[in-house]
Amino acid sequence: MKPKNLKKKIQRLEKRLQEVPKKLAKLKQRLQAAEAAKAAKAKKKAAAKSLKAGGAKKTGAANKPKKKLNLSPERRAQLAATMKARWAAKRAAEANAKGASGDNQHAAPPGPPPPPQNRPDGV
């Protein structure tokens, strides 16, 4: 190899070696920034958690007790009958769905479908 080409290769290699520490420093800086952000996030989360446990109570509908319905005995019996009928219908529908999927009375026979008929009139 000619000395001129060797000098150029050496110069390129030296240049690359000078850039590596810069890249390394840049990556270390990114890592420190990421760790600092993670620590800040954890600190913020801990502060919010301590505030919540410290005495700040939840407001709104979560604290209100459920209101008891004032139903007459007739209306309560009517609702019970309606719900029992609904549940019975649901159970019957599920039983029919299981039974229908078990028998293949209406299933197509195995094999390829029949070829389409080509008619000159287009029907």
Backbone as JSON, one array per atom type, in Angstrom:
{
  "sequence": "MKPKNLKKKIQRLEKRLQEVPKKLAKLKQRLQAAEAAKAAKAKKKAAAKSLKAGGAKKTGAANKPKKKLNLSPERRAQLAATMKARWAAKRAAEANAKGASGDNQHAAPPGPPPPPQNRPDGV",
  "N": [[0.85, -1.18, 0.0], [0.45, 2.25, -0.69], [2.28, 4.95, 0.77], [0.89, 7.36, 0.97], [-1.85, 6.63, 0.95], [-1.89, 5.13, 3.28], [-1.37, 7.11, 5.17], [-3.72, 8.61, 4.94], [-5.61, 6.73, 5.81], [-4.8, 6.42, 8.44], [-5.25, 8.99, 9.43], [-8.07, 9.11, 9.18], [-8.79, 7.11, 11.0], [-7.76, 8.17, 13.39], [-9.4, 10.39, 13.61], [-11.91, 9.2, 13.95], [-11.48, 7.93, 16.4], [-11.27, 10.13, 18.05], [-13.87, 11.04, 18.02], [-15.29, 9.11, 19.39], [-15.03, 9.38, 22.28], [-16.61, 11.67, 22.58], [-19.13, 10.78, 21.81], [-19.52, 8.9, 23.8], [-19.56, 10.52, 26.09], [-21.87, 11.98, 25.53], [-23.83, 9.97, 25.61], [-23.6, 9.2, 28.31], [-24.48, 11.52, 29.52], [-27.15, 11.58, 28.68], [-28.08, 9.31, 30.03], [-27.83, 10.12, 32.72], [-29.68, 12.2, 32.75], [-32.03, 10.78, 32.26], [-32.16, 9.16, 34.54], [-32.42, 11.14, 36.5], [-34.89, 12.2, 35.83], [-36.49, 9.98, 36.32], [-36.16, 9.7, 39.08], [-37.3, 12.11, 39.94], [-39.93, 11.69, 39.15], [-40.65, 9.53, 40.77], [-40.44, 10.73, 43.27], [-42.44, 12.67, 43.08], [-44.67, 11.03, 42.83], [-44.65, 9.73, 45.3], [-45.12, 11.89, 46.98], [-47.7, 12.59, 46.21], [-49.04, 10.31, 46.98], [-48.71, 10.34, 49.74], [-50.14, 12.63, 50.36], [-52.7, 11.83, 49.69], [-53.17, 9.76, 51.52], [-52.81, 11.13, 53.83], [-54.99, 12.68, 54.73], [-56.68, 13.79, 52.96], [-59.82, 13.38, 51.9], [-61.91, 11.36, 49.81], [-64.24, 12.84, 47.63], [-67.68, 13.23, 46.68], [-69.9, 10.9, 45.04], [-68.9, 8.51, 45.97], [-68.69, 8.38, 48.73], [-71.28, 8.5, 49.66], [-73.9, 6.66, 51.12], [-75.78, 3.9, 49.76], [-79.09, 4.45, 48.69], [-81.98, 3.15, 50.13], [-84.57, 1.49, 48.48], [-87.93, 2.39, 48.63], [-90.2, 0.26, 48.4], [-93.42, -1.03, 47.8], [-94.91, -4.01, 49.16], [-96.3, -5.37, 47.13], [-95.26, -4.34, 44.76], [-92.61, -5.12, 45.05], [-92.88, -7.92, 44.93], [-93.83, -8.12, 42.34], [-91.63, -7.19, 40.85], [-89.78, -9.2, 41.55], [-90.95, -11.46, 40.38], [-90.83, -10.73, 37.69], [-88.04, -10.59, 37.29], [-87.34, -13.28, 37.81], [-88.62, -14.52, 35.67], [-87.2, -13.41, 33.55], [-84.62, -14.44, 34.03], [-85.15, -17.18, 33.75], [-85.85, -17.27, 31.03], [-83.4, -16.54, 29.94], [-81.79, -18.71, 30.72], [-83.07, -20.72, 29.29], [-82.61, -19.89, 26.67], [-79.83, -20.15, 26.55], [-79.62, -22.91, 26.88], [-80.91, -23.78, 24.57], [-79.15, -22.77, 22.65], [-76.85, -24.25, 23.16], [-77.8, -26.82, 22.64], [-78.54, -26.64, 19.94], [-76.11, -26.2, 18.69], [-74.92, -28.61, 19.05], [-76.18, -30.66, 17.5], [-76.13, -31.4, 14.04], [-78.23, -30.9, 12.12], [-79.09, -29.04, 10.26], [-76.84, -28.39, 8.91], [-74.58, -27.88, 6.17], [-73.75, -30.42, 3.76], [-70.59, -32.19, 3.94], [-67.9, -31.3, 1.78], [-67.09, -29.92, -1.51], [-68.7, -26.87, -2.64], [-71.51, -26.77, -4.96], [-70.85, -26.18, -8.45], [-71.27, -22.92, -10.03], [-74.04, -22.19, -12.18], [-73.9, -21.42, -15.52], [-75.79, -19.47, -17.51], [-77.2, -18.56, -20.64], [-79.07, -16.49, -20.65], [-78.42, -14.94, -18.48], [-79.45, -15.29, -15.92]],
  "CA": [[0.0, 0.0, 0.0], [1.24, 3.47, -0.82], [2.34, 5.73, 2.02], [-0.15, 8.39, 0.97], [-3.09, 5.98, 1.36], [-1.73, 4.76, 4.68], [-1.52, 8.34, 5.97], [-5.15, 8.96, 4.95], [-6.31, 5.78, 6.68], [-4.43, 6.73, 9.82], [-5.96, 10.22, 9.79], [-9.48, 8.78, 9.39], [-8.89, 6.34, 12.23], [-7.57, 9.1, 14.51], [-10.59, 11.23, 13.7], [-12.95, 8.36, 14.53], [-11.16, 7.71, 17.81], [-11.55, 11.37, 18.78], [-15.32, 11.19, 18.1], [-15.85, 8.12, 20.3], [-15.26, 9.94, 23.63], [-17.72, 12.61, 22.53], [-20.36, 10.0, 21.82], [-19.63, 8.29, 25.12], [-19.97, 11.57, 27.01], [-23.25, 12.31, 25.21], [-24.67, 8.88, 26.13], [-23.6, 9.28, 29.77], [-25.32, 12.66, 29.87], [-28.54, 11.14, 28.5], [-28.39, 8.39, 31.11], [-28.02, 10.9, 33.93], [-30.94, 12.93, 32.62], [-33.13, 9.81, 32.41], [-32.21, 8.78, 35.96], [-32.94, 12.28, 37.25], [-36.33, 12.28, 35.54], [-37.12, 8.86, 37.01], [-36.17, 10.02, 40.51], [-38.29, 13.17, 40.14], [-41.25, 11.09, 39.0], [-40.9, 8.73, 41.97], [-40.64, 11.67, 44.37], [-43.75, 13.28, 42.88], [-45.66, 10.0, 43.1], [-44.67, 9.51, 46.74], [-45.75, 13.05, 47.59], [-49.13, 12.49, 45.94], [-49.56, 9.2, 47.78], [-48.77, 10.78, 51.14], [-51.25, 13.58, 50.44], [-53.95, 11.08, 49.63], [-53.32, 9.02, 52.77], [-52.66, 12.04, 54.94], [-56.21, 13.27, 55.26], [-57.55, 14.25, 51.89], [-60.85, 12.36, 51.69], [-62.57, 11.37, 48.51], [-65.52, 13.54, 47.65], [-68.6, 12.81, 45.63], [-70.85, 9.82, 45.25], [-68.26, 7.34, 46.56], [-68.9, 8.38, 50.18], [-72.69, 8.45, 49.99], [-74.45, 5.3, 51.19], [-76.85, 3.66, 48.8], [-80.42, 4.74, 49.19], [-82.86, 1.99, 50.11], [-85.81, 1.76, 47.75], [-89.16, 2.2, 49.4], [-91.15, -0.43, 47.55], [-94.54, -1.71, 48.47], [-94.75, -5.47, 49.02], [-96.84, -5.81, 45.84], [-94.29, -3.98, 43.7], [-91.43, -5.97, 45.25], [-93.25, -9.24, 44.41], [-93.92, -7.99, 40.87], [-90.25, -7.13, 40.34], [-89.18, -10.51, 41.73], [-91.51, -12.35, 39.36], [-90.28, -10.3, 36.4], [-86.63, -10.99, 37.22], [-87.29, -14.73, 37.7], [-89.0, -14.85, 34.3], [-86.08, -13.01, 32.69], [-83.53, -15.41, 34.22], [-85.57, -18.44, 33.16], [-85.74, -17.12, 29.58], [-81.98, -16.53, 29.61], [-81.31, -20.09, 30.84], [-83.64, -21.49, 28.19], [-81.91, -19.49, 25.45], [-78.5, -20.76, 26.58], [-79.8, -24.35, 26.66], [-81.21, -23.96, 23.14], [-77.94, -22.48, 21.89], [-75.95, -25.4, 23.32], [-78.42, -27.96, 21.96], [-78.52, -26.42, 18.49], [-74.75, -26.33, 18.19], [-74.51, -30.0, 19.17], [-76.65, -31.48, 16.39], [-75.88, -30.76, 12.75], [-79.33, -31.24, 11.23], [-79.23, -28.06, 9.2], [-75.52, -28.04, 8.38], [-74.36, -28.28, 4.78], [-72.97, -31.66, 3.7], [-69.18, -31.91, 3.7], [-67.49, -31.37, 0.38], [-67.07, -28.62, -2.2], [-70.03, -26.38, -3.04], [-71.78, -27.05, -6.38], [-70.37, -25.1, -9.33], [-72.34, -22.02, -10.48], [-74.56, -22.5, -13.5], [-73.81, -20.31, -16.47], [-76.9, -19.49, -18.45], [-77.07, -17.5, -21.64], [-79.96, -15.35, -20.37], [-77.87, -14.16, -17.39], [-80.19, -15.48, -14.68]],
  "C": [[0.89, 1.24, 0.0], [1.22, 4.24, 0.49], [1.25, 6.79, 2.1], [-1.49, 7.81, 1.46], [-3.03, 5.59, 2.84], [-1.93, 5.97, 5.58], [-3.0, 8.73, 6.07], [-5.93, 8.04, 5.87], [-6.03, 6.07, 8.15], [-5.18, 7.98, 10.29], [-7.44, 9.94, 10.05], [-9.69, 8.04, 10.71], [-8.73, 7.23, 13.46], [-8.81, 9.97, 14.71], [-11.73, 10.45, 14.35], [-12.72, 8.13, 16.01], [-11.41, 8.96, 18.64], [-13.06, 11.55, 18.96], [-15.94, 10.25, 19.13], [-16.02, 8.69, 21.72], [-16.42, 10.95, 23.66], [-19.05, 11.87, 22.58], [-20.59, 9.38, 23.19], [-20.11, 9.32, 26.14], [-21.44, 11.94, 26.79], [-24.2, 11.24, 25.77], [-24.74, 8.91, 27.65], [-24.51, 10.42, 30.25], [-26.81, 12.3, 29.74], [-28.98, 10.22, 29.64], [-28.65, 9.13, 32.41], [-29.35, 11.66, 33.9], [-32.13, 12.0, 32.82], [-33.28, 9.39, 33.86], [-32.78, 9.9, 36.82], [-34.45, 12.4, 37.04], [-37.08, 11.17, 36.28], [-37.22, 9.14, 38.51], [-37.21, 11.11, 40.82], [-39.71, 12.63, 40.07], [-41.61, 10.29, 40.25], [-41.18, 9.63, 43.17], [-42.03, 12.31, 44.29], [-44.86, 12.28, 43.22], [-45.78, 9.75, 44.6], [-45.36, 10.67, 47.45], [-47.27, 12.99, 47.39], [-49.76, 11.4, 46.79], [-49.7, 9.61, 49.24], [-49.89, 11.79, 51.35], [-52.58, 12.85, 50.51], [-54.2, 10.36, 50.95], [-53.34, 9.94, 53.98], [-53.95, 12.64, 55.47], [-57.12, 13.81, 54.19], [-58.54, 13.13, 51.59], [-61.42, 12.48, 50.3], [-63.9, 12.08, 48.64], [-66.41, 12.97, 46.57], [-69.44, 11.63, 46.04], [-70.22, 8.61, 45.94], [-68.52, 7.26, 48.07], [-70.36, 8.21, 50.56], [-73.15, 7.0, 50.08], [-75.57, 5.15, 50.18], [-78.2, 3.9, 49.46], [-81.29, 3.49, 49.08], [-84.16, 2.37, 49.4], [-87.02, 1.48, 48.64], [-90.21, 1.6, 48.48], [-92.26, -1.04, 48.38], [-94.33, -3.22, 48.29], [-95.26, -5.99, 47.67], [-95.83, -5.54, 44.72], [-93.04, -4.84, 43.81], [-91.68, -7.36, 44.69], [-93.31, -9.21, 42.88], [-92.52, -7.97, 40.25], [-89.58, -8.49, 40.44], [-89.66, -11.48, 40.66], [-90.94, -12.02, 37.98], [-88.85, -10.77, 36.23], [-86.5, -12.51, 37.07], [-87.65, -15.18, 36.29], [-87.86, -14.53, 33.34], [-84.94, -14.02, 32.8], [-83.89, -16.76, 33.61], [-85.45, -18.4, 31.64], [-84.27, -17.16, 29.15], [-81.4, -17.95, 29.67], [-81.83, -20.94, 29.68], [-82.93, -21.16, 26.87], [-80.52, -20.12, 25.39], [-78.59, -22.25, 26.32], [-80.09, -24.63, 25.19], [-79.97, -23.74, 22.29], [-76.97, -23.66, 21.98], [-76.5, -26.61, 22.57], [-78.35, -27.82, 20.45], [-77.12, -26.59, 17.93], [-74.29, -27.78, 18.22], [-74.97, -30.85, 18.01], [-76.5, -30.7, 15.09], [-76.98, -31.11, 11.75], [-79.37, -30.31, 10.02], [-77.9, -27.66, 8.59], [-75.4, -28.54, 6.95], [-73.54, -29.57, 4.76], [-71.5, -31.35, 3.42], [-68.84, -32.07, 2.23], [-67.53, -30.01, -0.26], [-68.48, -28.19, -2.58], [-70.27, -26.67, -4.52], [-71.31, -25.89, -7.26], [-71.53, -24.22, -9.8], [-72.77, -22.38, -11.91], [-74.48, -21.27, -14.37], [-74.92, -20.45, -17.48], [-76.75, -18.35, -19.45], [-77.95, -16.3, -21.36], [-79.48, -14.5, -19.18], [-78.57, -14.32, -16.08], [-79.59, -16.62, -13.89]]
}
